[in-house]
Amino acid sequence: MRRRRLLFSLLLAAAAGMGTAAVPPQPDADRAATPLGQVIPAPASVHSGGDPYTIGGRTVIRVPGGSGEARRVAGYLAGLLRPATGFALPVTAKDGRDGIVLRLGGRSAKGLGEEGYRLASGGRGVTISAERPAGLFHGVQTLRQLLPASLETRSTQRASWQVAGGTIEDSPRYAYRGAMLDVSRHFFTVEQVKRYIDQLAMYKINKLHLHLSDDQGWRIAMKSWPKLATYGGSTQVGGGPGGYYTKEDYREILDYAADRYLTVVPEIDMPGHTNAALASYAELNCNGVAPPLYTGTQVGFSSLCVPKDRTYDFVDDVIRELAAMTPGPSIHIGGDEAHSTSHADYVAFMDKVQPVVAKYGKKVIGWHQLTGAHPAKGAVAQYWGYDATGAAEREQVAAAARNGTPLILSPADRAYLDMKYDKNTPLGLSWAGYVDTKRSYDWDPGSYLQGAPPESILGVEAPLWSETLSTSAHIEYMAFPRLPGIAELGWSPASTHDWETYKVRLAAQGPRWDAMGIGYYRAPEVPWPAK
């Protein structure tokens, strides 16, 4: 019977096209401590040496001073450690050098900035110091990776919970390290989004870009235009039931992300990619006739009616409501693939919409086509071009950067997680070519776009478009193992970027993903441990 159950599970995994099954890791009681530098993203500075620290039944988690934010991070850490270790790990405000100490402020944290941390491990304990709570949280993610992979299971494991001796001092190369999830082509529930947030947080991603509207679906409730969600959100690619987030749902996502130090960047794509809105309200169309809902995957055929005053009532209402719901500083206004909008209309539209975003206290982010209009002061352009992008278009973006427009880099043939790994990949698209794990890692954001000043680069983002993806298993198969590489490009110093050493660190993540139930693609260029 056990053999038949195992065979059935393997057949299910194969049918879903997943590269690996979620197999519980083997006991690792005799495992040597992970070297301090063998984590992802690679730390900025590592000094190994001294006695290791072993977490045991008497270990406490100390939060000197009892800061509310630090206590919350301590509670998160305790929640990570307790199930697999079986230890009580009480959280206390009492100071001390033993146990696990989360220290906010102090001399050891000076100069670490908003997200940096210092991790010091020795025979008596482990201390994570930071200037700001986000740094403590990132330090906890590093500590997590220094412990056995079986930590990720939800039941008590036989393991040596040992942390190698030494010191890590770490802070990010770029302030913006994002991942985008397209919830418009296929709708993903609050719980599915939260699962992805947890995976992003593990690799120090700090921005979640939610693509909330497109031709196939409008995914956020608007009191002023209710049919956008109830009608425009009623379907998805392939004709499924779709769905949308109520304001309470959206708040739940925002709060969950904030607890993991991710800022949500909502996107309402316009003037193109708007069929769901046009189908919901006839008045948004130049001819006053609503098109049918759309469930295909073509792009570039829809456009808001640029000359109509009613269009800007719509834009104002949507931005006003979205800004009121969103604590983060930015709103993404899309602007890509507006093939049905003339260039003159596109420029006129962007000239009118960017001030609306500013009126409601937010900064503009737009896809890099925004640089073909007049980017407002402080607006950010997100570059998604690739090797086949024409020189003139690339130079247009670089020129905007030289003129003060900051850039987020998401080159489609490097950072798009929905591109197929190779011709046999069962999910994803290939219009930008095949993107294997090495290619997605092996580039430098600081020198990628010729003519763009290095200081114009805010950071990187890994978009995941969902034309072919409809489940969490699909998300994970396409994101892993490529997502950690993009995260490392955003966090780690350029001097640490080396494929030969990175692929070894990446391979060591496999057992952790197995323990977490992440069905990842076993990229052949990565030396995964034998099962």
NORJOGI-V399725 format. One record per residue. N is the residue number from 0. RES is the residue in one small letter. SS is DSSP state (@ for helix, = for strand, . for the rest). PHI is phi in radians with two decimals (NA if undefined). D_LAST is the distance of its C-alpha to the last C-alpha in Angstrom with 1 decimal. Layout:
n: <N;N>
res: <RES;RES>
ss: <SS;SS>
phi: <PHI;PHI>
d_last: <D_LAST;D_LAST>
//
This chain:
n: <0;1;2;3;4;5;6;7;8;9;10;11;12;13;14;15;16;17;18;19;20;21;22;23;24;25;26;27;28;29;30;31;32;33;34;35;36;37;38;39;40;41;42;43;44;45;46;47;48;49;50;51;52;53;54;55;56;57;58;59;60;61;62;63;64;65;66;67;68;69;70;71;72;73;74;75;76;77;78;79;80;81;82;83;84;85;86;87;88;89;90;91;92;93;94;95;96;97;98;99;100;101;102;103;104;105;106;107;108;109;110;111;112;113;114;115;116;117;118;119;120;121;122;123;124;125;126;127;128;129;130;131;132;133;134;135;136;137;138;139;140;141;142;143;144;145;146;147;148;149;150;151;152;153;154;155;156;157;158;159;160;161;162;163;164;165;166;167;168;169;170;171;172;173;174;175;176;177;178;179;180;181;182;183;184;185;186;187;188;189;190;191;192;193;194;195;196;197;198;199;200;201;202;203;204;205;206;207;208;209;210;211;212;213;214;215;216;217;218;219;220;221;222;223;224;225;226;227;228;229;230;231;232;233;234;235;236;237;238;239;240;241;242;243;244;245;246;247;248;249;250;251;252;253;254;255;256;257;258;259;260;261;262;263;264;265;266;267;268;269;270;271;272;273;274;275;276;277;278;279;280;281;282;283;284;285;286;287;288;289;290;291;292;293;294;295;296;297;298;299;300;301;302;303;304;305;306;307;308;309;310;311;312;313;314;315;316;317;318;319;320;321;322;323;324;325;326;327;328;329;330;331;332;333;334;335;336;337;338;339;340;341;342;343;344;345;346;347;348;349;350;351;352;353;354;355;356;357;358;359;360;361;362;363;364;365;366;367;368;369;370;371;372;373;374;375;376;377;378;379;380;381;382;383;384;385;386;387;388;389;390;391;392;393;394;395;396;397;398;399;400;401;402;403;404;405;406;407;408;409;410;411;412;413;414;415;416;417;418;419;420;421;422;423;424;425;426;427;428;429;430;431;432;433;434;435;436;437;438;439;440;441;442;443;444;445;446;447;448;449;450;451;452;453;454;455;456;457;458;459;460;461;462;463;464;465;466;467;468;469;470;471;472;473;474;475;476;477;478;479;480;481;482;483;484;485;486;487;488;489;490;491;492;493;494;495;496;497;498;499;500;501;502;503;504;505;506;507;508;509;510;511;512;513;514;515;516;517;518;519;520;521;522;523;524;525;526;527;528;529;530>
res: <m;r;r;r;r;l;l;f;s;l;l;l;a;a;a;a;g;m;g;t;a;a;v;p;p;q;p;d;a;d;r;a;a;t;p;l;g;q;v;i;p;a;p;a;s;v;h;s;g;g;d;p;y;t;i;g;g;r;t;v;i;r;v;p;g;g;s;g;e;a;r;r;v;a;g;y;l;a;g;l;l;r;p;a;t;g;f;a;l;p;v;t;a;k;d;g;r;d;g;i;v;l;r;l;g;g;r;s;a;k;g;l;g;e;e;g;y;r;l;a;s;g;g;r;g;v;t;i;s;a;e;r;p;a;g;l;f;h;g;v;q;t;l;r;q;l;l;p;a;s;l;e;t;r;s;t;q;r;a;s;w;q;v;a;g;g;t;i;e;d;s;p;r;y;a;y;r;g;a;m;l;d;v;s;r;h;f;f;t;v;e;q;v;k;r;y;i;d;q;l;a;m;y;k;i;n;k;l;h;l;h;l;s;d;d;q;g;w;r;i;a;m;k;s;w;p;k;l;a;t;y;g;g;s;t;q;v;g;g;g;p;g;g;y;y;t;k;e;d;y;r;e;i;l;d;y;a;a;d;r;y;l;t;v;v;p;e;i;d;m;p;g;h;t;n;a;a;l;a;s;y;a;e;l;n;c;n;g;v;a;p;p;l;y;t;g;t;q;v;g;f;s;s;l;c;v;p;k;d;r;t;y;d;f;v;d;d;v;i;r;e;l;a;a;m;t;p;g;p;s;i;h;i;g;g;d;e;a;h;s;t;s;h;a;d;y;v;a;f;m;d;k;v;q;p;v;v;a;k;y;g;k;k;v;i;g;w;h;q;l;t;g;a;h;p;a;k;g;a;v;a;q;y;w;g;y;d;a;t;g;a;a;e;r;e;q;v;a;a;a;a;r;n;g;t;p;l;i;l;s;p;a;d;r;a;y;l;d;m;k;y;d;k;n;t;p;l;g;l;s;w;a;g;y;v;d;t;k;r;s;y;d;w;d;p;g;s;y;l;q;g;a;p;p;e;s;i;l;g;v;e;a;p;l;w;s;e;t;l;s;t;s;a;h;i;e;y;m;a;f;p;r;l;p;g;i;a;e;l;g;w;s;p;a;s;t;h;d;w;e;t;y;k;v;r;l;a;a;q;g;p;r;w;d;a;m;g;i;g;y;y;r;a;p;e;v;p;w;p;a;k>
ss: <.;@;@;@;@;@;@;@;@;@;@;@;@;@;@;.;.;.;.;.;.;.;.;.;.;.;.;=;.;.;.;.;.;.;.;.;.;.;.;.;.;.;.;.;=;=;=;=;.;.;.;.;=;=;.;.;.;.;.;.;=;=;.;.;.;.;.;@;@;@;@;@;@;@;@;@;@;@;@;@;@;@;@;@;@;.;.;.;.;.;=;=;.;.;.;.;.;.;=;=;=;=;=;=;.;.;@;@;@;.;.;.;.;.;.;.;=;=;=;=;=;.;.;.;=;=;=;=;=;=;.;.;@;@;@;@;@;@;@;@;@;@;@;@;@;@;.;.;@;@;@;@;.;.;.;.;.;.;=;.;.;=;=;.;.;=;=;=;=;=;.;.;.;.;.;=;=;=;=;=;=;=;.;.;.;.;.;.;.;@;@;@;@;@;@;@;@;@;@;@;@;@;.;.;.;.;=;=;=;=;=;.;=;=;.;.;=;=;.;=;.;.;.;.;.;.;@;@;@;@;.;.;.;.;.;.;@;@;@;.;.;.;.;.;=;.;@;@;@;@;@;@;@;@;@;@;@;@;@;.;.;.;=;=;=;=;=;.;.;.;.;.;.;.;@;@;@;@;@;@;.;@;@;@;.;.;.;.;.;.;.;.;.;.;.;.;.;.;.;.;.;.;.;.;.;.;.;.;@;@;@;@;@;@;@;@;@;@;@;@;@;@;@;@;@;.;.;.;.;=;=;=;.;.;.;.;.;.;.;.;.;.;@;@;@;@;@;@;@;@;@;@;@;@;@;@;@;@;@;.;.;.;=;=;=;=;=;@;@;@;@;@;.;.;.;.;.;.;.;=;=;=;=;.;.;.;.;.;.;.;@;@;@;@;@;@;@;@;@;@;@;@;.;.;.;=;=;=;=;.;.;@;@;@;@;.;.;.;=;.;.;.;.;.;.;.;.;.;=;.;.;.;.;.;.;.;@;@;@;@;@;.;.;.;.;.;.;.;.;.;.;.;.;@;@;@;=;=;=;=;=;=;=;=;.;.;.;.;.;.;.;@;@;@;@;@;@;@;@;.;.;@;@;@;@;@;@;@;@;@;@;.;.;@;@;@;.;.;@;@;@;@;@;@;@;@;@;.;.;@;@;@;@;@;@;@;.;.;.;.;.;.;.;.;.;.;.;.;.;.;.>
phi: <NA;-1.09;-1.10;-1.15;-1.11;-1.11;-1.07;-1.09;-1.10;-1.15;-1.13;-1.09;-1.10;-1.13;-1.12;-1.38;1.36;-1.41;-1.42;-2.68;-1.52;-1.41;-1.75;-1.02;-1.20;-1.30;-0.98;-2.27;-1.07;-1.72;-1.16;-1.26;-1.10;-1.14;-0.98;-1.01;-1.49;-1.61;-2.19;-2.23;-1.21;-1.10;-1.18;-1.22;-2.57;-2.33;-2.22;-1.56;2.50;1.58;-1.28;-1.36;-1.97;-1.96;-1.26;-2.45;-1.12;-1.71;-1.15;-2.07;-1.85;-1.78;-2.21;-1.00;1.55;1.20;-0.89;-1.02;-1.14;-1.15;-1.12;-1.15;-1.12;-1.10;-1.12;-1.08;-1.08;-1.04;-1.13;-1.24;-1.50;-1.08;-1.04;-1.39;-1.35;1.37;-1.57;-1.25;0.83;-1.12;-1.72;-2.33;-1.53;-1.23;-1.34;2.91;-1.74;-1.68;1.42;-1.87;-1.93;-1.87;-2.00;-1.73;1.48;1.67;-1.07;-1.23;-1.77;-1.09;1.44;-1.48;1.33;-1.16;-2.21;-1.37;-2.66;-2.22;-2.02;-2.10;-2.13;-2.64;-1.07;-1.60;3.04;-2.19;-2.05;-1.93;-2.02;-2.76;-1.34;-2.26;-0.99;-1.02;-1.13;-1.03;-1.09;-1.13;-1.11;-1.09;-1.14;-1.17;-0.98;-0.96;-1.28;-1.40;-1.70;-0.97;-1.04;-1.16;-0.97;-1.38;-1.38;-1.80;-2.33;-1.06;-2.07;-1.57;-2.73;-1.69;-1.52;-1.88;-2.00;-1.03;-1.36;2.38;-2.38;-2.02;-2.09;-2.55;-2.73;-1.38;-1.21;-2.12;-1.33;-1.92;-2.35;-2.03;-2.44;-1.88;-2.10;-1.48;-1.73;-1.61;-1.11;-2.22;-1.48;-2.04;-1.23;-0.97;-1.13;-1.17;-1.15;-1.11;-1.06;-1.17;-0.99;-1.04;-1.22;-1.14;-1.06;-1.06;-1.95;1.17;-1.15;-2.14;-2.35;-1.98;-1.60;-1.79;-1.48;-1.62;-2.57;-2.88;-1.06;-1.57;-3.09;-1.90;-1.99;-2.34;-1.19;-2.20;-1.07;-1.34;-2.40;-1.12;-1.22;-0.94;-1.50;-1.21;-1.82;-1.12;-1.73;-1.51;-2.59;-2.83;-0.96;1.50;1.56;-1.21;-1.30;1.16;2.55;-2.71;-1.67;-1.21;-1.10;-1.18;-1.05;-1.09;-1.08;-1.08;-1.12;-1.03;-1.16;-1.12;-1.13;-1.08;-1.11;-1.96;1.06;-1.92;-1.73;-1.49;-1.95;-1.42;-2.12;-1.98;-1.36;-2.86;-1.41;-1.54;0.96;-2.17;-1.06;-1.06;-1.23;-1.10;-1.25;-1.38;-2.40;-1.01;-1.14;-1.43;-1.64;-1.06;-1.62;1.26;-2.03;-1.35;-1.31;-1.23;-1.03;-2.13;-2.19;-1.57;-2.25;-1.22;-2.27;1.55;-1.72;-1.93;-2.79;-1.10;-1.45;-1.07;-1.27;-1.38;-1.09;-1.08;-1.02;-1.43;-1.10;-1.04;-1.05;-1.06;-1.09;-1.14;-1.14;-1.06;-1.18;-1.17;-1.11;-1.15;-1.47;-1.89;-1.32;-1.13;-1.41;-2.22;-2.21;-1.59;-1.87;1.18;1.70;-1.61;0.86;-1.51;-1.21;-1.60;-1.93;-1.13;-1.04;-1.08;-1.16;-1.05;-1.09;-1.08;-1.12;-1.13;-1.11;-1.52;-1.41;-1.02;-1.13;-1.14;-1.06;-1.13;-1.02;-1.73;1.40;-2.08;-1.68;-1.49;-2.10;-2.48;-1.09;-1.13;-1.08;-0.99;-1.22;-1.46;-1.87;-2.20;-0.99;-1.18;-1.05;1.57;-1.18;-1.99;-1.82;-1.82;-1.47;-2.10;-1.15;-2.63;-1.01;-1.46;-1.16;-1.11;-1.05;-1.13;-1.19;-1.10;-1.17;-1.04;-1.21;-1.10;-1.12;-1.07;-1.10;-1.14;-1.58;1.92;-1.50;-1.20;-2.15;-1.89;-1.78;-2.41;-0.99;-1.10;-1.61;-2.32;-1.89;-1.31;-1.34;-1.60;-1.29;-1.06;-1.21;-2.75;-1.13;-1.64;-1.11;-1.32;-2.09;1.60;-2.11;-2.47;-1.12;-1.71;1.71;-1.52;-2.19;-1.40;-1.15;-1.15;-1.09;-1.19;-1.71;-1.53;-2.69;-2.03;-0.99;-1.19;-2.16;-1.13;-1.71;-1.03;1.64;-1.56;-1.08;-0.94;-1.28;-1.42;-1.46;-1.35;2.77;-2.28;-2.55;-1.89;-1.34;-2.28;-1.45;-2.06;-0.93;-1.93;-2.02;-2.41;-2.36;-1.09;-1.08;-1.11;-0.98;-1.21;-1.12;-1.48;-1.39;-1.95;-1.82;-1.41;-0.97;-1.02;-1.17;-1.14;-1.04;-1.17;-1.05;-1.39;-1.68;-1.47;-1.03;-1.00;-1.13;-1.56;-1.35;-2.69;-1.05;-1.09;-1.45;-1.09;-1.11;-1.25;-1.11;-1.13;-1.01;-1.20;-1.36;-0.96;-1.05;-1.15;-1.15;-1.00;-1.12;-1.48;1.35;-1.55;-1.51;-1.63;-1.49;-1.46;-0.96;-1.16;-1.46;-1.91;-1.44;-1.04;-1.12;-1.15;-1.31>
d_last: <22.2;18.7;17.4;19.6;18.5;14.8;16.1;18.5;15.9;13.9;17.4;18.4;15.7;16.5;20.2;20.0;18.5;15.7;12.9;10.0;10.4;11.0;8.6;10.1;8.7;9.1;12.8;13.7;17.3;17.6;16.1;18.7;20.3;19.2;22.0;24.4;24.1;20.3;20.8;21.5;24.4;25.3;28.2;31.6;32.2;30.2;31.9;29.6;31.1;32.3;30.9;27.9;28.5;26.7;27.0;28.3;30.5;33.6;32.3;34.4;34.1;37.4;39.2;42.4;45.2;43.4;43.2;42.4;39.8;38.2;38.1;36.4;33.6;33.5;33.2;30.3;28.6;29.3;27.8;24.5;24.5;26.1;23.7;20.7;22.9;25.5;28.3;31.5;31.7;35.2;36.5;39.9;42.4;43.4;42.9;41.4;39.1;36.7;33.7;32.4;35.4;35.7;38.9;40.6;43.2;44.7;45.0;41.3;40.7;43.6;42.9;39.4;40.7;39.7;35.9;35.4;34.3;34.3;31.6;32.8;30.8;32.4;32.7;34.6;32.8;31.5;34.1;33.5;36.8;37.8;41.0;40.0;37.7;35.4;34.7;33.8;31.4;29.7;29.6;27.8;25.0;24.7;24.7;22.0;19.6;20.7;19.4;15.9;13.7;14.3;17.8;17.1;16.9;20.3;20.5;21.1;18.2;18.4;18.1;20.4;21.8;23.0;24.3;25.1;28.9;30.8;32.0;30.9;33.7;32.6;34.3;33.7;35.0;36.0;37.3;36.0;32.2;31.8;29.8;31.7;30.9;33.0;34.0;36.9;35.5;33.3;34.1;31.4;32.4;33.0;29.8;27.7;29.4;28.9;25.1;25.1;27.5;25.1;22.4;25.1;26.4;23.2;23.9;27.6;28.8;32.4;33.8;32.9;35.0;35.6;37.0;39.3;41.5;41.5;43.0;40.8;41.1;42.7;40.5;42.7;45.8;49.1;52.2;54.6;53.0;51.3;50.8;48.3;45.7;47.0;47.7;46.0;42.7;43.0;40.7;37.9;36.5;36.7;39.2;37.1;38.8;38.0;38.9;40.1;40.0;43.1;44.3;42.8;39.4;39.7;40.8;37.8;35.5;37.6;37.6;33.9;33.4;36.1;34.5;31.5;34.0;33.6;36.8;37.1;38.8;40.1;41.0;43.8;43.8;47.4;49.7;47.3;44.3;46.8;47.2;46.1;48.9;51.4;50.7;51.3;54.6;57.0;59.0;56.2;56.8;59.7;61.1;60.7;58.5;55.0;52.5;50.2;46.7;44.1;40.7;39.9;38.2;41.0;42.3;45.6;48.0;48.9;51.1;53.0;56.8;57.5;61.4;61.4;62.3;60.3;57.1;57.6;58.4;55.1;53.3;55.2;54.4;50.6;50.3;52.5;50.4;47.0;48.3;49.6;46.2;44.2;44.4;42.6;45.0;44.1;44.3;42.9;45.4;43.4;45.8;43.6;44.3;47.8;49.0;51.6;53.2;55.7;55.2;58.4;57.3;53.9;55.6;58.1;55.4;53.3;56.6;57.3;53.8;52.9;55.9;54.9;51.6;53.5;56.1;53.5;52.2;49.1;47.9;47.2;43.9;44.0;42.1;43.5;46.1;48.0;49.0;51.1;53.2;54.5;51.7;53.3;53.4;50.1;48.3;44.8;43.6;39.9;39.3;37.0;38.3;36.3;37.0;39.3;41.3;44.9;46.3;49.0;46.7;44.6;47.8;49.1;46.2;46.5;50.3;49.8;47.5;50.2;52.7;50.7;48.2;44.9;41.7;38.2;36.0;33.7;33.9;32.6;30.8;29.0;28.7;28.9;25.6;26.8;27.0;24.7;22.0;23.3;25.3;22.6;21.7;22.8;24.2;26.6;29.6;30.3;33.9;33.1;30.8;27.0;25.4;22.1;20.3;22.2;25.5;25.2;24.9;27.1;30.6;33.0;34.8;37.7;38.7;37.2;40.4;43.2;46.4;44.9;45.6;42.5;44.1;44.2;40.5;39.7;35.9;33.2;31.9;29.0;30.5;28.6;31.0;30.5;32.2;29.1;27.2;28.2;25.4;23.2;20.2;22.0;22.9;19.4;18.1;21.0;21.1;17.6;16.9;20.6;22.4;21.4;22.8;26.1;26.2;26.0;28.8;30.9;30.4;29.8;32.6;32.8;32.6;28.9;27.9;26.0;23.2;21.9;21.4;20.5;17.5;16.0;16.9;15.6;12.1;12.2;13.1;9.9;8.8;12.5;12.7;10.1;12.4;15.3;14.6;15.0;13.9;13.8;14.2;11.6;14.6;14.6;16.6;14.1;11.9;8.7;6.4;3.8;0.0>
//
